[in-house]
Amino acid sequence: MGKLKARGLEFINSINGSSYQVLLDESSSFSEVILSAGSIGSPQLLLLSGIGPSQDLKKLNISVLKDVPLVGQRIQDNPRTSVLIQSPTPLNFSSIQVVGILNNSNLYIYASSFVQYVFPNGSILSNGSGGAIFQKVAYPLSRGNLSLISKDPKDNPSVRYNYYSEPEDLQKCVQGLKVIVDICETSSIQNFAYNKSSGTSGLHFIGLALPKNKSDDIAMGKFCREKLATIWHFHGGCDIGHVIDKRYRLKGVIGLRIVDGSTFRDSPGTNPQATTMMLGRYVGVKILQERGAFE
């Protein structure tokens, strides 16, 4: 019927560079490949295999097996902004445990503590115990793209999320930052303020300090951009309806499914691990149903 058919996988030994193939059982109608390499790995492997935007593949002299324009496109990440506060007294380490979600918003606020802070240049902050208050934008509107830089699978692809390219995403960050300003003025956080007897007073921010005037949206937006960071919740690149069908099968290809975060059109501000695990369970049940295992 003019469709491609997955035959197997080729692996490269990361130690000695040798490669080997694992082939599907051609005698079984149930034999298939399930690709679960994530929002970066799955689009990359499809592109390397000749499935993706034909004009991009041709530029790298990759044989086009199937022109699928949206492979690697419309990728997203939840932008994060962190406010770091040094503690005058030692703290124990605490990972993120509780998330606050603002009413009628896509903003998530959470916190953690650390026993030592290492600056990006490698230097260590003396008396580096402190805490971090984060805000993260859920369901961002900004989208980016992933593309290959070479035919070598060991080369990382080019990935651009275009954070805050949609003004509404930046405005959400500003809104969340204003909430963090209010949080820093509460008695709970003021307990970590330095007193005058130490020669200084108030909260000690590590790195960039919060803008003093929370009504200054320009300064708040500048803080959001300068403190922009990922939370590693990458998603998109193999959208349902454009790249895969509702049964998570690659459109136009027999024996190949994609089951991971690359299939998500949106992602909340919380960790997507549980969502991804439930996706695997859901697709697994569907596959068993297709094979008549539940009949």
N, C-alpha and C positions, 0 to 999 in steps of 0.2 A: 504493500500500500504506500510505498515511498517513504516509510518511516525508518529512522535509524534504529539500531539495536545495540544495547550495551553488551559487550563481550566479556568484560572483566576489568581488572585494575592492574596498573604497573606501579611497583614500589621501588624506591631508591634507598639503598643502605646509606644512612647518614655517616657511617664510619669509614667505609672504603669506597663508597660511590657506586658500587655494583647495583644492578637492577634485576628485578625478577617480576614475573607476571603471575597473577592469580586469575584463572579463567572460570566463567560460569559453566554450569552443567547444561549443555545445549539440549540434552534429552528431557529436561524438566521445564515445564511451562511456568513453574513457580520460581525459577532461579532469577535473581535480580540483584542489582547493586543499590545499596542505600547510602547516599552521600551525606555525611554529618561532620563536615569540617568547619562549620561556623560561618558567620556572616562575612568573614574575610576569605577563609580557605575554600568554601564551596564555590563562590563565583570565580575565584582564581583558577580552580581546577577545571571548571567548565570552559573558561577562556583558553587555557592551555590545551584543552582537548579539541578546540575548534568550534565551540558552541558559544556564541555571543554576537556582539555587533560586528558585522562582516567587515566594515571599513577599518575598524581598529585592528582586527585580526590580520587583515591583509598588510597593514603597515609593518607588522612583525613577521611577515612571511609564514603565518600559521594557516594551514589549509582549513578553509571554512567548511565544516560539516553541516552546520545549521545556523542560519542567521537569526539570532534572538536578541534584538536591540536592547532589551532591558536587563540583561545579565550584568550584574555589577552596578546597576543604576539605582537611584532612589535610596541609597543607604543612609542610615541615621545613627545618631548616638545621643544620649541624654547629657546635655552640658551640665557641668558641676562647678560650683563656686565655693571656695573654702575660706573660712575665717579662722586663723590660728591664734590662740591665746596662751601665753606663757603663764605657768602657775608659780606662785611664790613658795609653795610647799610641794613636796614630791607627791606624785599621783601613781596609781597602779594603771596598768594597761587595760583598756576596755574597747572592744570592737563595737561596731554599730549594732545596737540591739533593738532600738525603738525608733519608729519613723512617725513624724507628725505630718499630717496632710491638711493643708489649709482648706477651709470650707469653700466649696464651689470653685476650686482651682486645680491646676495641674502642677502644684508646687509641693515638694517634699522637703521637710526639714529633719535633719538627724545629726547626731554628734558621736564623738569618740574621744578617747584620751590616749596619750602616749607617754612613755617614760624617757624618751630621748628624741631630739629632733636633729635630723641631718639636712643641711642646706643642699641645694642642687649642685653646688661646687664641691661637695664632699666634706665641708667643715661641720663640726658638731657644736650645737648651741650649749653653752655652759648652763647648768641648771635647766636642762632642756625639757623638763617635764611640763606637760600642758595638755590642752584639749583643742579640738577642732569642731566647729559648727559648720555644717554643709547645707547648701540648698541645691536642689536638682530639679530641672524642668522635665516633667513627664510629657509624653506625647508631643515631642517637638515637631514643628512644621518644616524646619530647615532640612534639606536633603542634599546628599552629595553623590559621589560616584567613585567606583573602584575600576582601575585599569591596569593592564600589565605594563611593565617597563622593559621586559625582555621575554624570550622564550624559555629561559632557564627557570625551572620550578623552585630552585633554591633562592631566587631573588624575590624579595618582598614586593607585592604590587604597590602601585601608587593609590593612596586612599585619602580622599578629601570629604569631610563631613559638612563643610560650609556652615559651621556653627554661627548662629545668630544672623544668617543671611535673610531670615524672615524677621522683620521688626518685632512681631508679636512674641517671639522667643526671648528677645532681649528684654522686652518690657516685663515678661514673666520673671526673669532673673532679677530685675530691679525691684519688683514687688516682693520677691522672696528675700532679697537683701535688706529691705526695710523691716521685714519681720525679724531678721537676725539682729538688726540694730535694737529693736525693742527687747529682744531676748537678752541681749548684753546688758540692758539696764535693769533687769530683774535682780532681786536679792540673791537668787541662786547663783547667778554668774558673777555678781559683784563680790561674792565671797572669795573670788580668785583675784580681786584687785589688790595691788600693792598699796601699803599705807605710807604716810608721809615720813614715818620714822626710818624707812629704808632709803630715804633720799629721793624718792619719787612716789607718785601716786597714780591710781587708776589702773585700768587694764593694760597689760603689755602685749601688744600684737606682734606676732612673729611675721616678718616680711611686711607686706603692704597693710597699712592700717585702714580700718573702715572710714569712709568719708564722715566728717563731723556733722554735715547737714544732710539728713536723709531725704529732705525735700528737693535736693539738687539731683534731678534725674540724670543729668549729663555726667556728673561725677560718679553717680551710682552705676551708670551704664559703663563708664570707663573702668571701674573696679571689676565689673562682671567680665569684661573682655580681658583685662590684665590677669585676672585670677582664674581664667577659664581652664578647666581640666576635664579629662574623661573620667567616667566611672566604669569603663570597660563593659558597657551594656550595648555593644554594637549589634545592629540588626538591619535586615533588609538586604537587597541584592539579588534575591530569587523570589520575587513577589508571586503570590497566588494570582492566577488569572493572566499574568503576563509571561511568566517563566514556567510555572508548574500549574497543574490543574488542582481541583479540590481534593483529589486523592493523593496529592503530593508527588505525582508523577511528572517528570520533565515532559513538557508538551512536545509531541512529535518524536519522542524517543521511547522505544520499548525497553523495559527492564531497568529503568533508572528512576529512583525517587530521591528527593532531597528532604531531609527531616532535621532541621536545626533552626537557629535564630535568623538565618538568612531569609526565611519564609515569612517572618513577622512584618506586617505593614506598620505597626506601631508597637511601642513598648512603654509600660508604665515606669515610674521612677524607682520602683523597688527592684531587687535582684531578680533577673528573669530565669534563674536556675530551676525553680519549681515549675514555671510555665513550660520550659523546654522539656523537662522530664515528663510532664503530663502530655505534651505533644507526642513524645516518643511512645507513650502508652496508647494514646488515641490512634496513632497510625498503625501501631502493632496490632491492635484489635481489628482495625479495618482490613489489614492484610490477612489476618486469620479468617475473617468473614469472607473475604474474596476466595480464599482457598477451601471454603466449606468446612472449616474446623469447628464451627459452632452449629452446624446443621444437625 
